[in-house]
Amino acid sequence: MERKLRMLMIFMVMLLGLQPLQAEAQSNHRVRGYVTRGGVYVQPHRATNPDRSRLNNYSTRGNYNPYTGKIGTRYP
């Protein structure tokens, strides 16, 4: 019984230790729907997190958007 409890404690510590890595690996976010100045409604969607690279966006040529199934076509 003591061994099972010890193994459970080790498993819980490992699980809690990996949780920050999961949050850090999140590379996209949800964008709420909005209306542009011209009156066009843009539906809610997911977008990559902002950074200084144009190479890791879903719309960049060679990349794949897992939410829409589309392949990127824009040149960086």
Phi, psi and omega in degrees: 000319181296323179294319178297319179295318179297317179296320178296317179297317179297316179299316180296318179296318178297317180298315180293328179290332181274345183301317178298328179295323180295318180293323181290330182283348179296117185247011179217170181214163180273137176248126180286155177295149180207168178250130179284171178301329180280001177089010180270131179275129176255122183292155176301146181203178176251147180222154176290152179294143182293138173204188184270004183257137174265354186279342185252019177272151182300327185277353181286140181307132180095349178260164185231133177267110183290344182273329181251341182082006182270149176263139182297145182236347183279141175280141182292000000 
